[in-house]
Amino acid sequence: MRDYDAQPVGGLARRLTNILTAKGIDPAAVPDERPEPIPALQAADSRIPPRYRNALADHPAVTSWVREVAHTGRPGPGGAPGIAQGRSLLIAGTTGTGKTHQAYGAIRSLLIAGVRLRWKAVTAADLYAEIRPRPGHDGEREFMDLARCPLLFVDDLGAAKNSEWTEEITMRLINRRYNEMLPTLITTNLGMADLRAHIGDRVASRLTEMTDKVILDGPDRRRALAAERLSAAAAR
């Protein structure tokens, strides 16, 4: 082992400064403490509506679900967890209480946690519109893609006009995900009794078993924000 003579601190500092400068590094620069961008999260931004691109789940029951899904994911390449079988989450509440915000926040939180995640998001109304039979369109393929997706987010279940056809589609979708135990995020404006009347007993029964439930209450946040903007404008 080679021994080095002790040097004054000032001399070491000058040598280090000279070395950094020679390598084109400013020794006085403040280190960049910003976190490295997460590629999966950056890719998700193009698919998340702009209003929810900064959403983070902060409701205790939602964050608990995120932890459970992340913990139970099977390891993949590099050891990162991936979505596997797991519980689903039903977020219910009146209009404007932040259900969609929490759901997109849950998806973003999983990506931030490093979970490898293939996911899809669709409103219930758009789901029915996408798979409705029409010439030149393979609705069954669209349906199976949603039914098999490792994580599916169905927004506003119960908001679309109900019919025997929509009830049967909902039953097929939920039943397949129930049988395969695929995590599903669902939001609804309806109370459980009204939701049961809208989607039918068969679907409601499966949702009761497969989901953890979160009830959001409080005032309509959209109206509250609009009132704040009006008040601020009037004060100018």
C-alpha positions in Angstrom: 0.0 0.0 0.0 1.3 3.4 -0.9 1.4 6.1 1.7 0.7 9.7 0.9 2.0 12.6 2.9 -0.6 14.7 4.7 -1.4 18.0 2.9 -3.0 21.2 4.1 -6.7 21.3 3.5 -6.3 24.5 1.4 -3.8 22.7 -0.8 -6.2 19.8 -1.4 -9.0 22.1 -2.1 -6.9 24.0 -4.8 -5.9 20.7 -6.4 -9.5 19.4 -6.5 -10.6 22.8 -8.0 -7.9 22.5 -10.7 -8.9 18.9 -11.5 -12.6 19.8 -11.8 -11.9 22.8 -13.9 -9.6 20.8 -16.3 -12.6 18.4 -16.8 -14.9 21.3 -17.6 -16.8 21.1 -14.3 -17.6 24.3 -12.5 -16.5 23.6 -8.8 -18.8 26.4 -7.6 -21.9 25.1 -9.4 -24.8 24.0 -7.2 -25.5 20.3 -7.7 -28.7 19.6 -9.6 -30.9 17.8 -7.1 -33.8 17.3 -9.4 -34.8 13.6 -9.6 -34.1 11.8 -12.8 -37.1 11.6 -15.1 -39.0 8.4 -15.1 -39.4 7.2 -18.7 -42.7 5.3 -18.0 -44.2 8.3 -16.3 -43.1 10.5 -19.2 -44.7 8.1 -21.7 -47.9 8.1 -19.6 -48.1 11.9 -19.8 -49.1 11.6 -23.4 -52.1 9.4 -22.5 -53.2 11.2 -19.3 -55.5 14.1 -19.9 -53.6 17.4 -19.3 -55.8 18.3 -16.3 -54.5 15.2 -14.4 -50.9 15.0 -15.5 -49.7 16.2 -12.1 -52.2 14.2 -10.1 -50.9 12.3 -7.1 -53.1 10.0 -5.0 -53.3 11.3 -1.4 -56.3 9.6 0.1 -55.1 7.0 2.6 -57.2 4.2 1.2 -56.0 4.9 -2.4 -52.3 5.1 -1.3 -52.8 1.9 0.6 -54.2 0.2 -2.6 -51.2 1.5 -4.6 -48.8 0.0 -2.0 -50.6 -3.3 -2.1 -50.6 -3.5 -5.9 -46.9 -2.5 -6.1 -46.0 -5.1 -3.4 -47.8 -8.0 -4.9 -46.4 -7.4 -8.5 -44.3 -10.2 -9.8 -40.6 -9.3 -10.5 -39.7 -8.7 -14.1 -36.5 -7.8 -16.0 -34.1 -6.0 -13.6 -36.2 -7.0 -10.6 -38.8 -4.2 -11.1 -42.3 -5.4 -10.1 -45.1 -5.7 -12.6 -48.8 -5.8 -12.3 -50.1 -9.2 -11.3 -53.3 -10.5 -9.8 -54.7 -8.2 -7.1 -57.5 -6.3 -5.6 -59.5 -3.7 -7.5 -60.5 -0.2 -6.2 -64.0 1.5 -6.4 -63.9 5.2 -5.8 -67.4 6.6 -5.2 -68.6 10.1 -4.5 -70.7 13.0 -5.7 -69.7 15.2 -8.6 -66.5 17.2 -8.2 -65.1 15.4 -5.1 -61.9 14.4 -6.9 -62.5 10.8 -7.9 -60.9 11.0 -11.3 -57.9 12.9 -9.8 -57.3 10.2 -7.3 -57.6 7.4 -9.9 -55.1 9.0 -12.3 -53.0 9.8 -9.2 -53.0 6.1 -8.3 -51.7 5.2 -11.8 -49.0 7.8 -11.6 -48.0 6.7 -8.1 -47.5 3.1 -9.4 -45.3 4.4 -12.2 -43.3 6.6 -9.8 -42.9 3.5 -7.6 -41.2 1.7 -10.5 -44.0 -0.7 -11.3 -43.9 -2.0 -14.9 -47.4 -1.1 -16.0 -49.5 -1.6 -19.1 -52.7 0.3 -18.4 -55.8 1.7 -20.2 -58.2 4.4 -19.1 -61.7 4.9 -20.6 -65.0 6.5 -19.5 -67.9 4.1 -19.3 -69.7 6.1 -22.1 -66.6 5.9 -24.4 -66.2 2.2 -23.6 -69.7 1.5 -25.0 -69.2 3.8 -27.9 -65.9 2.1 -28.9 -67.2 -1.5 -28.9 -70.7 -0.8 -30.2 -71.1 -2.9 -33.4 -70.8 -0.9 -36.7 -69.5 -1.6 -40.2 -65.7 -1.9 -40.6 -65.0 -1.9 -36.8 -64.0 -4.9 -34.7 -65.7 -4.1 -31.4 -64.9 -7.5 -30.0 -61.2 -6.9 -30.4 -61.5 -3.6 -28.6 -63.5 -5.3 -25.8 -60.9 -8.1 -25.3 -58.1 -5.6 -25.2 -59.8 -3.8 -22.3 -60.8 -7.1 -20.6 -57.3 -8.5 -20.7 -55.4 -5.3 -19.8 -53.3 -5.7 -16.6 -54.7 -2.5 -15.2 -57.9 -0.9 -16.4 -59.4 2.4 -15.3 -63.2 2.8 -16.0 -64.3 6.3 -15.2 -67.9 7.3 -14.4 -69.4 3.8 -14.3 -73.2 4.3 -14.2 -73.1 7.7 -16.0 -74.0 6.3 -19.5 -77.5 5.6 -20.5 -78.4 2.1 -19.5 -79.8 -0.7 -21.7 -79.8 -4.5 -21.9 -76.8 -4.3 -24.2 -74.7 -2.0 -22.0 -75.6 -4.1 -18.9 -74.4 -7.2 -20.7 -71.2 -5.6 -21.9 -70.5 -4.4 -18.3 -71.2 -7.9 -17.0 -68.8 -9.5 -19.5 -66.1 -7.0 -18.8 -66.3 -7.1 -15.0 -66.8 -10.9 -14.9 -63.7 -11.6 -16.9 -61.6 -9.3 -14.8 -63.2 -10.8 -11.6 -62.3 -14.3 -12.7 -58.7 -13.4 -13.7 -58.3 -11.2 -10.6 -57.0 -8.3 -12.7 -56.7 -4.9 -10.8 -59.4 -2.5 -12.0 -59.9 1.1 -11.0 -63.5 2.3 -11.1 -65.1 5.6 -10.3 -68.8 6.4 -10.0 -71.1 9.2 -9.0 -73.7 6.8 -7.8 -74.3 5.4 -4.3 -74.1 1.6 -4.0 -77.9 1.1 -4.1 -78.3 3.3 -7.3 -75.2 1.7 -8.9 -76.7 -1.8 -8.3 -79.9 -0.7 -9.9 -78.0 0.7 -12.9 -75.6 -2.1 -13.6 -77.5 -5.1 -12.3 -77.2 -7.5 -9.4 -74.6 -9.8 -11.1 -72.1 -7.0 -11.7 -72.7 -5.4 -8.3 -72.2 -8.7 -6.6 -68.8 -9.1 -8.2 -67.7 -5.6 -7.5 -68.6 -6.1 -3.9 -66.2 -8.9 -3.6 -63.4 -7.8 -5.9 -63.0 -4.1 -4.9 -61.9 -2.1 -1.9 -64.2 0.9 -1.6 -63.4 4.6 -1.1 -66.1 7.2 -0.5 -65.2 10.8 -1.3 -67.4 13.5 0.1 -67.3 17.3 0.4 -68.3 20.2 -1.8 -67.9 20.2 -5.6 -64.3 21.3 -6.0 -64.9 22.6 -9.6 -67.5 25.0 -8.4 -65.4 26.1 -5.5 -62.5 26.8 -7.8 -64.8 28.7 -10.2 -66.1 30.8 -7.2 -62.5 31.6 -6.2 -61.6 32.8 -9.7 -64.7 35.0 -9.8 -63.8 36.4 -6.4 -60.2 37.1 -7.4 -61.3 38.8 -10.6 -63.8 41.0 -8.7 -61.1 42.0 -6.2 -58.8 43.3 -9.0 
